[in-house]
């Protein structure tokens, strides 16, 4: 019985949990990349003298 439950749980884990973890990982990575890109863009604008904090 416990073996059956373990098999069921591992199947469900592969089927349901991994897409959630993949989505979470993708969203975390994309937010990190976008924030890095955003700060880089702001630094570029500041170095060119175009950035003022109210205009973004």
N, CA, C and O atoms as CSV, one atom per row, in Angstrom:
chain,resi,resn,atom,element,x,y,z
A,1,UNK,N,N,0.827,-1.212,0.000
A,1,UNK,CA,C,0.000,0.000,0.000
A,1,UNK,C,C,0.865,1.267,0.000
A,1,UNK,O,O,0.629,2.191,-0.779
A,2,UNK,N,N,1.849,1.294,0.869
A,2,UNK,CA,C,2.715,2.480,0.886
A,2,UNK,C,C,3.498,2.596,-0.415
A,2,UNK,O,O,3.774,3.697,-0.892
A,3,UNK,N,N,3.855,1.440,-0.985
A,3,UNK,CA,C,4.558,1.462,-2.261
A,3,UNK,C,C,3.673,2.075,-3.347
A,3,UNK,O,O,4.148,2.857,-4.170
A,4,UNK,N,N,2.397,1.721,-3.348
A,4,UNK,CA,C,1.457,2.285,-4.310
A,4,UNK,C,C,1.348,3.797,-4.130
A,4,UNK,O,O,1.348,4.550,-5.104
A,5,UNK,N,N,1.255,4.233,-2.867
A,5,UNK,CA,C,1.153,5.672,-2.590
A,5,UNK,C,C,2.426,6.390,-3.034
A,5,UNK,O,O,2.362,7.485,-3.592
A,6,UNK,N,N,3.587,5.767,-2.784
A,6,UNK,CA,C,4.840,6.379,-3.216
A,6,UNK,C,C,4.884,6.517,-4.735
A,6,UNK,O,O,5.288,7.556,-5.258
A,7,UNK,N,N,4.467,5.460,-5.442
A,7,UNK,CA,C,4.456,5.532,-6.903
A,7,UNK,C,C,3.497,6.612,-7.392
A,7,UNK,O,O,3.818,7.369,-8.308
A,8,UNK,N,N,2.332,6.678,-6.782
A,8,UNK,CA,C,1.350,7.687,-7.156
A,8,UNK,C,C,1.899,9.086,-6.901
A,8,UNK,O,O,1.753,9.989,-7.725
A,9,UNK,N,N,2.534,9.245,-5.738
A,9,UNK,CA,C,3.069,10.567,-5.390
A,9,UNK,C,C,4.190,10.975,-6.341
A,9,UNK,O,O,4.259,12.128,-6.767
A,10,UNK,N,N,5.069,10.028,-6.670
A,10,UNK,CA,C,6.169,10.384,-7.562
A,10,UNK,C,C,5.637,10.715,-8.957
A,10,UNK,O,O,6.141,11.631,-9.607
A,11,UNK,N,N,4.624,9.980,-9.424
A,11,UNK,CA,C,4.023,10.307,-10.715
A,11,UNK,C,C,3.383,11.691,-10.679
A,11,UNK,O,O,3.575,12.494,-11.592
A,12,UNK,N,N,2.623,11.965,-9.625
A,12,UNK,CA,C,1.990,13.275,-9.509
A,12,UNK,C,C,3.030,14.372,-9.366
A,12,UNK,O,O,2.854,15.474,-9.884
A,13,UNK,N,N,4.119,14.068,-8.659
A,13,UNK,CA,C,5.176,15.059,-8.511
A,13,UNK,C,C,5.789,15.411,-9.851
A,13,UNK,O,O,6.039,16.579,-10.148
A,14,UNK,N,N,6.030,14.373,-10.667
A,14,UNK,CA,C,6.578,14.645,-11.992
A,14,UNK,C,C,5.573,15.398,-12.849
A,14,UNK,O,O,5.946,16.267,-13.638
A,15,UNK,N,N,4.296,15.063,-12.692
A,15,UNK,CA,C,3.309,15.632,-13.593
A,15,UNK,C,C,2.908,17.051,-13.190
A,15,UNK,O,O,2.746,17.916,-14.051
A,16,UNK,N,N,2.746,17.297,-11.882
A,16,UNK,CA,C,2.190,18.581,-11.462
A,16,UNK,C,C,3.228,19.529,-10.867
A,16,UNK,O,O,3.183,20.734,-11.119
A,17,UNK,N,N,4.160,18.996,-10.083
A,17,UNK,CA,C,5.070,19.895,-9.385
A,17,UNK,C,C,6.147,20.452,-10.294
A,17,UNK,O,O,6.518,21.619,-10.171
A,18,UNK,N,N,6.656,19.631,-11.211
A,18,UNK,CA,C,7.759,20.120,-12.022
A,18,UNK,C,C,7.361,21.287,-12.934
A,18,UNK,O,O,8.164,22.208,-13.080
A,19,UNK,N,N,6.168,21.310,-13.562
A,19,UNK,CA,C,5.795,22.515,-14.307
A,19,UNK,C,C,5.730,23.752,-13.423
A,19,UNK,O,O,6.102,24.845,-13.849
A,20,UNK,N,N,5.256,23.580,-12.190
A,20,UNK,CA,C,5.200,24.724,-11.278
A,20,UNK,C,C,6.607,25.216,-10.972
A,20,UNK,O,O,6.868,26.418,-10.998
A,21,UNK,N,N,7.517,24.284,-10.680
A,21,UNK,CA,C,8.882,24.693,-10.370
A,21,UNK,C,C,9.554,25.311,-11.585
A,21,UNK,O,O,10.300,26.282,-11.458
A,22,UNK,N,N,9.294,24.754,-12.761
A,22,UNK,CA,C,9.863,25.327,-13.981
A,22,UNK,C,C,9.333,26.744,-14.185
A,22,UNK,O,O,10.091,27.649,-14.537
A,23,UNK,N,N,8.025,26.939,-13.963
A,23,UNK,CA,C,7.440,28.267,-14.121
A,23,UNK,C,C,8.026,29.241,-13.114
A,23,UNK,O,O,8.358,30.375,-13.458
A,24,UNK,N,N,8.156,28.790,-11.849
A,24,UNK,CA,C,8.739,29.659,-10.827
A,24,UNK,C,C,10.173,30.023,-11.189
A,24,UNK,O,O,10.575,31.181,-11.075
A,25,UNK,N,N,10.940,29.027,-11.625
A,25,UNK,CA,C,12.331,29.295,-11.971
A,25,UNK,C,C,12.406,30.260,-13.141
A,25,UNK,O,O,13.227,31.178,-13.140
A,26,UNK,N,N,11.547,30.058,-14.147
A,26,UNK,CA,C,11.544,30.954,-15.297
A,26,UNK,C,C,11.165,32.371,-14.897
A,26,UNK,O,O,11.776,33.333,-15.361
A,27,UNK,N,N,10.147,32.506,-14.028
A,27,UNK,CA,C,9.717,33.844,-13.632
A,27,UNK,C,C,10.793,34.531,-12.806
A,27,UNK,O,O,11.019,35.731,-12.960
A,28,UNK,N,N,11.469,33.776,-11.918
A,28,UNK,CA,C,12.545,34.365,-11.123
A,28,UNK,C,C,13.687,34.808,-12.028
A,28,UNK,O,O,14.209,35.913,-11.883
A,29,UNK,N,N,14.072,33.940,-12.965
A,29,UNK,CA,C,15.167,34.272,-13.870
A,29,UNK,C,C,14.809,35.474,-14.735
A,29,UNK,O,O,15.634,36.365,-14.939
A,30,UNK,N,N,13.580,35.499,-15.242
A,30,UNK,CA,C,13.184,36.610,-16.111
A,30,UNK,C,C,13.116,37.914,-15.326
A,30,UNK,O,O,13.480,38.967,-15.850
A,31,UNK,N,N,12.651,37.860,-14.070
A,31,UNK,CA,C,12.599,39.085,-13.271
A,31,UNK,C,C,14.006,39.563,-12.943
A,31,UNK,O,O,14.269,40.765,-12.958
A,32,UNK,N,N,14.918,38.629,-12.646
A,32,UNK,CA,C,16.302,39.016,-12.392
A,32,UNK,C,C,16.917,39.641,-13.636
A,32,UNK,O,O,17.588,40.669,-13.551
A,33,UNK,N,N,16.688,39.019,-14.797
A,33,UNK,CA,C,17.245,39.550,-16.031
A,33,UNK,C,C,16.660,40.920,-16.350
A,33,UNK,O,O,17.387,41.825,-16.757
A,34,UNK,N,N,15.349,41.078,-16.168
A,34,UNK,CA,C,14.728,42.356,-16.501
A,34,UNK,C,C,15.202,43.443,-15.543
A,34,UNK,O,O,15.419,44.579,-15.967
A,35,UNK,N,N,15.368,43.120,-14.252
A,35,UNK,CA,C,15.839,44.134,-13.314
A,35,UNK,C,C,17.287,44.497,-13.615
A,35,UNK,O,O,17.674,45.659,-13.491
A,36,UNK,N,N,18.092,43.508,-14.012
A,36,UNK,CA,C,19.476,43.798,-14.378
A,36,UNK,C,C,19.511,44.686,-15.614
A,36,UNK,O,O,20.283,45.642,-15.675
A,37,UNK,N,N,18.670,44.366,-16.602
A,37,UNK,CA,C,18.604,45.173,-17.819
A,37,UNK,C,C,18.119,46.577,-17.503
A,37,UNK,O,O,18.637,47.556,-18.040
A,38,UNK,N,N,17.111,46.676,-16.618
A,38,UNK,CA,C,16.551,47.973,-16.251
A,38,UNK,C,C,17.604,48.844,-15.568
A,38,UNK,O,O,17.754,50.017,-15.908
A,39,UNK,N,N,18.334,48.274,-14.607
A,39,UNK,CA,C,19.351,49.058,-13.913
A,39,UNK,C,C,20.464,49.451,-14.882
A,39,UNK,O,O,21.014,50.548,-14.783
A,40,UNK,N,N,20.800,48.558,-15.820
A,40,UNK,CA,C,21.817,48.877,-16.813
A,40,UNK,C,C,21.352,50.043,-17.689
A,40,UNK,O,O,22.129,50.946,-17.998
A,41,UNK,N,N,20.082,50.014,-18.085
A,41,UNK,CA,C,19.544,51.082,-18.920
A,41,UNK,C,C,19.539,52.412,-18.164
A,41,UNK,O,O,19.869,53.458,-18.723
A,42,UNK,N,N,19.156,52.354,-16.878
A,42,UNK,CA,C,19.144,53.573,-16.071
A,42,UNK,C,C,20.560,54.115,-15.910
A,42,UNK,O,O,20.771,55.325,-15.985
A,43,UNK,N,N,21.533,53.228,-15.690
A,43,UNK,CA,C,22.918,53.671,-15.566
A,43,UNK,C,C,23.397,54.305,-16.866
A,43,UNK,O,O,24.094,55.320,-16.842
A,44,UNK,N,N,23.027,53.712,-18.003
A,44,UNK,CA,C,23.403,54.294,-19.287
A,44,UNK,C,C,22.805,55.690,-19.438
A,44,UNK,O,O,23.494,56.626,-19.844
A,45,UNK,N,N,21.518,55.826,-19.109
A,45,UNK,CA,C,20.864,57.122,-19.245
A,45,UNK,C,C,21.490,58.145,-18.304
A,45,UNK,O,O,21.650,59.310,-18.668
A,46,UNK,N,N,21.846,57.710,-17.084
A,46,UNK,CA,C,22.485,58.628,-16.148
A,46,UNK,C,C,23.839,59.066,-16.684
A,46,UNK,O,O,24.207,60.234,-16.558
A,47,UNK,N,N,24.587,58.137,-17.282
A,47,UNK,CA,C,25.909,58.490,-17.781
A,47,UNK,C,C,25.789,59.430,-18.977
A,47,UNK,O,O,26.694,60.226,-19.230
A,48,UNK,N,N,24.688,59.348,-19.711
A,48,UNK,CA,C,24.467,60.277,-20.816
A,48,UNK,C,C,23.749,61.540,-20.362
A,48,UNK,O,O,23.553,62.456,-21.160
A,49,UNK,N,N,23.357,61.605,-19.101
A,49,UNK,CA,C,22.711,62.799,-18.583
A,49,UNK,C,C,21.245,62.917,-18.945
A,49,UNK,O,O,20.670,63.998,-18.817
A,50,UNK,N,N,20.615,61.822,-19.401
A,50,UNK,CA,C,19.212,61.899,-19.800
A,50,UNK,C,C,18.261,61.425,-18.715
A,50,UNK,O,O,17.051,61.623,-18.819
A,51,UNK,N,N,18.800,60.798,-17.669
A,51,UNK,CA,C,17.904,60.164,-16.701
A,51,UNK,C,C,17.524,61.138,-15.607
A,51,UNK,O,O,18.385,61.765,-14.990
A,52,UNK,N,N,16.212,61.260,-15.367
A,52,UNK,CA,C,15.744,61.920,-14.155
A,52,UNK,C,C,14.728,60.995,-13.516
A,52,UNK,O,O,13.921,60.397,-14.227
A,53,UNK,N,N,14.738,60.855,-12.192
A,53,UNK,CA,C,13.981,59.786,-11.548
A,53,UNK,C,C,12.476,59.816,-11.787
A,53,UNK,O,O,11.812,58.808,-11.546
A,54,UNK,N,N,11.915,60.917,-12.246
A,54,UNK,CA,C,10.474,60.950,-12.402
A,54,UNK,C,C,9.974,60.494,-13.756
A,54,UNK,O,O,8.771,60.299,-13.926
A,55,UNK,N,N,10.862,60.317,-14.728
A,55,UNK,CA,C,10.399,60.144,-16.103
A,55,UNK,C,C,10.208,58.699,-16.514
A,55,UNK,O,O,9.666,58.458,-17.592
A,56,UNK,N,N,10.626,57.712,-15.712
A,56,UNK,CA,C,10.486,56.332,-16.188
A,56,UNK,C,C,9.045,55.905,-16.085
A,56,UNK,O,O,8.709,54.774,-16.436
